[in-house]
Amino acid sequence: MTIAELLLPEVDQEMATTRRVLERVPNDRLAWKPHDKSSSMGELASHIVNMIKWTDVTMNATEFDIATVPPDQMNPVAASRAQLLEWFDANAAAARAALQSAEEGVSYTEIRAPYAGIVTKRNKGPSKAHRVAHGHTPLSLNERLPWGGTLLIVGTGASGQLPVMPGVVEEAERRGIRIEQLPTLDACHLLQDIPADQVHAVLHVTC
């Protein structure tokens, strides 16, 4: 079975379901937020649409440098439901084409997202013991954290679901490092404004 034969039936089903949900996004409530610190409905719906574009990068690139993407292109926000659906249809078609043309026998390596040239994959295994208490695997001192500089930025995911345990905050204070916890999209924007030698970051890229 080819990559396309394996993935496309599920992709087609998920894209159809996703479009039905997007069709129900209220046009007059795009700016609505459940909380002042939350992303708006329009931003979250746009995030879903924009993520589909990653399929082409995943299938056709071996590296993606987040530092080269202007903030306004990181997650462009649709101005209306019509624009949201227009973007969705274009991105879904491009994603399908990328999967359809996937070469058999090619080893698709994990994409790196270098920022200032240094990136490591988070090993959250040591923190999984705390998952039940927090409802999500938190960031804890059990992990090897990127200490250094004067600031540690924690991107807590698309909707801010990554918990940071008190011990991490206390250790940062002991080291004289300030911690900023904010949704990952906002964290990426903040990273672009700070010299690389002053900051380290942990970026959670889902939920």
C-alpha positions as CSV (number, residue, x, y, z in Angstrom):
1,M,0.0,0.0,0.0
2,T,1.4,3.4,-1.0
3,I,1.6,6.5,1.3
4,A,-1.3,8.0,-0.7
5,E,-3.5,4.9,-0.5
6,L,-2.8,4.7,3.3
7,L,-3.4,8.3,4.2
8,L,-5.8,10.0,1.7
9,P,-9.0,8.2,2.7
10,E,-8.6,9.4,6.3
11,V,-7.4,12.9,5.2
12,D,-10.5,13.3,2.9
13,Q,-12.8,12.3,5.8
14,E,-11.1,14.7,8.3
15,M,-11.1,17.5,5.8
16,A,-14.8,17.1,5.2
17,T,-15.5,17.1,8.9
18,T,-13.3,20.1,9.5
19,R,-14.9,22.1,6.8
20,R,-18.4,21.5,8.3
21,V,-17.2,22.8,11.6
22,L,-15.6,25.9,10.0
23,E,-18.9,26.6,8.1
24,R,-20.5,27.0,11.5
25,V,-18.1,29.6,12.8
26,P,-20.3,32.7,13.5
27,N,-19.2,35.5,11.3
28,D,-20.1,38.1,13.9
29,R,-18.2,36.4,16.7
30,L,-14.7,36.1,15.3
31,A,-13.3,38.4,17.9
32,W,-15.0,36.6,20.8
33,K,-12.6,35.2,23.6
34,P,-13.6,33.0,26.5
35,H,-10.9,34.9,28.6
36,D,-8.8,38.0,28.1
37,K,-5.7,35.8,27.8
38,S,-7.2,33.5,25.3
39,S,-6.9,33.6,21.5
40,S,-10.1,34.8,19.7
41,M,-12.4,32.4,17.9
42,G,-11.1,33.8,14.6
43,E,-7.5,33.3,15.6
44,L,-8.2,29.7,16.6
45,A,-10.2,28.9,13.5
46,S,-7.5,30.4,11.4
47,H,-4.9,28.4,13.2
48,I,-6.7,25.2,12.2
49,V,-6.7,26.3,8.6
50,N,-3.1,27.4,8.6
51,M,-1.9,24.1,10.1
52,I,-3.0,22.3,7.0
53,K,-0.3,24.1,5.1
54,W,2.3,22.2,7.1
55,T,1.6,19.1,5.1
56,D,3.5,20.3,2.1
57,V,6.5,21.3,4.3
58,T,6.3,17.9,6.1
59,M,6.4,15.9,2.9
60,N,8.8,18.1,0.9
61,A,11.3,19.7,3.3
62,T,13.8,18.6,5.8
63,E,14.1,21.9,7.7
64,F,11.9,24.8,8.6
65,D,13.5,27.9,10.1
66,I,10.9,29.7,12.2
67,A,13.1,32.7,12.5
68,T,12.6,33.5,8.8
69,V,8.8,33.8,9.1
70,P,7.5,37.3,9.8
71,P,5.0,37.4,12.8
72,D,2.1,38.4,10.5
73,Q,2.7,35.3,8.4
74,M,3.0,32.9,11.4
75,N,-0.8,32.6,11.8
76,P,-2.6,35.0,9.5
77,V,-6.2,35.6,10.8
78,A,-9.1,35.5,8.4
79,A,-11.3,38.5,8.4
80,S,-14.5,36.6,7.7
81,R,-15.9,33.1,7.5
82,A,-15.9,33.3,3.7
83,Q,-12.1,34.0,3.8
84,L,-11.6,31.2,6.3
85,L,-13.3,28.7,4.0
86,E,-11.4,30.1,1.0
87,W,-8.1,29.5,2.7
88,F,-9.2,26.1,3.9
89,D,-10.1,24.9,0.5
90,A,-6.8,26.0,-1.0
91,N,-4.7,24.5,1.8
92,A,-6.7,21.3,1.8
93,A,-6.2,20.9,-1.9
94,A,-2.4,21.6,-1.6
95,A,-2.1,19.1,1.3
96,R,-3.9,16.4,-0.7
97,A,-1.6,17.0,-3.7
98,A,1.5,16.8,-1.5
99,L,0.3,13.4,-0.2
100,Q,-0.7,12.2,-3.6
101,S,2.7,12.9,-5.0
102,A,4.7,11.5,-2.1
103,E,7.5,9.3,-3.3
104,E,7.6,5.7,-2.2
105,G,10.8,4.5,-0.6
106,V,11.8,8.0,0.5
107,S,12.7,8.4,4.2
108,Y,10.8,11.4,5.5
109,T,13.0,12.7,8.3
110,E,11.8,14.7,11.2
111,I,11.6,18.3,10.4
112,R,13.9,20.6,12.6
113,A,12.7,24.1,13.4
114,P,16.0,25.9,14.2
115,Y,15.8,29.2,16.0
116,A,19.2,30.9,16.2
117,G,20.6,27.6,15.0
118,I,20.0,25.4,18.1
119,V,17.0,23.2,18.6
120,T,16.5,20.0,20.6
121,K,13.4,17.9,20.8
122,R,11.7,18.0,24.2
123,N,11.9,14.7,26.1
124,K,8.8,14.9,28.3
125,G,9.0,11.3,29.4
126,P,10.4,12.1,32.9
127,S,7.4,14.5,33.5
128,K,4.7,12.0,32.6
129,A,4.5,10.9,36.3
130,H,2.7,14.2,37.0
131,R,0.2,13.9,34.2
132,V,-2.7,12.6,36.2
133,A,-2.5,15.5,38.7
134,H,-2.4,18.1,36.0
135,G,-4.6,16.6,33.2
136,H,-1.7,17.1,30.8
137,T,2.0,16.2,30.9
138,P,3.5,19.4,32.6
139,L,6.8,21.0,32.3
140,S,8.8,19.8,35.3
141,L,12.2,19.8,36.8
142,N,12.4,16.1,35.9
143,E,13.2,17.2,32.4
144,R,16.4,18.6,31.1
145,L,15.4,22.3,30.7
146,P,17.3,24.9,28.6
147,W,18.6,27.1,31.4
148,G,20.7,30.1,30.4
149,G,20.4,33.8,29.6
150,T,18.0,36.0,31.5
151,L,14.7,34.7,30.1
152,L,13.0,31.4,29.6
153,I,10.0,31.6,27.3
154,V,7.5,28.7,27.6
155,G,5.1,28.4,24.7
156,T,2.2,26.6,26.3
157,G,0.5,25.4,23.1
158,A,-2.1,26.8,20.6
159,S,-4.6,27.3,23.4
160,G,-2.3,27.5,26.4
161,Q,-2.8,23.9,27.8
162,L,0.8,23.1,28.9
163,P,1.1,23.4,32.7
164,V,4.3,24.6,34.2
165,M,5.0,23.1,37.6
166,P,5.8,25.4,40.6
167,G,9.3,23.8,40.9
168,V,10.3,25.1,37.5
169,V,9.3,28.7,38.4
170,E,11.2,28.4,41.8
171,E,14.3,27.1,40.1
172,A,14.2,29.9,37.5
173,E,14.0,32.5,40.4
174,R,17.0,30.8,42.1
175,R,19.0,31.1,38.9
176,G,17.9,34.7,38.3
177,I,15.9,33.8,35.2
178,R,12.5,35.3,34.4
179,I,9.9,33.0,33.0
180,E,7.3,34.1,30.4
181,Q,4.4,31.6,29.9
182,L,2.1,32.4,26.9
183,P,0.5,30.6,23.9
184,T,3.1,29.3,21.5
185,L,2.1,31.6,18.7
186,D,2.7,34.6,21.0
187,A,5.9,33.0,22.3
188,C,7.2,32.8,18.7
189,H,6.5,36.5,18.2
190,L,8.2,37.4,21.4
191,L,11.3,35.4,20.5
192,Q,11.8,37.4,17.4
193,D,12.2,40.6,19.4
194,I,14.9,39.3,21.9
195,P,18.6,38.7,21.2
196,A,19.3,35.0,21.0
197,D,22.0,35.1,23.7
198,Q,19.5,36.4,26.3
199,V,16.7,33.8,25.9
200,H,16.0,30.1,25.8
201,A,12.6,28.6,25.1
202,V,10.4,25.5,25.4
203,L,7.7,25.5,22.7
204,H,4.7,23.2,22.9
205,V,3.3,23.0,19.4
206,T,-0.1,21.3,20.0
207,C,-3.2,22.0,22.1
